Amino acid sequence: MSETPTPAVGQIWQDNDPRTYGRKVRIVEIGETHALVELHQPRGAGHNAAKPGRRTRIRLDRFRPTSTGYRYLGDAR
C-alpha cells in the first residue's frame, strides 16, 4: 500500500510499538482529536494482556506508519 488513508470508523490498524507486538485495534468512533478504538485481537499470553473488546482513545496523529504509530491493515469484515 503506497498511501496511508485517513482514519475512519471500521478500519483495522496495527500498533508498530515493539512492546505491543501484534496488537490490532478497530476504530469505532472518530472525534476532533482522538479516535475511540476497540482491541481487535489479544496481544498474546501474559499477565497484562488486554482482553478483546477493551476500548481506549488514541490521538489521530498517531495513525501513521512510524515506530510509535499505527499502520493501516484494512476495513473490518
Secondary structure as GFF3:
##gff-version 3
##sequence-region A 1 77
A	DSSP	beta_strand	11	15	.	.	.	ID=ss1
A	DSSP	three_ten_helix	18	20	.	.	.	ID=ss2
A	DSSP	beta_strand	24	30	.	.	.	ID=ss3
A	DSSP	beta_strand	34	41	.	.	.	ID=ss4
A	DSSP	beta_strand	55	59	.	.	.	ID=ss5
A	DSSP	three_ten_helix	60	62	.	.	.	ID=ss6
A	DSSP	beta_strand	70	75	.	.	.	ID=ss7
###
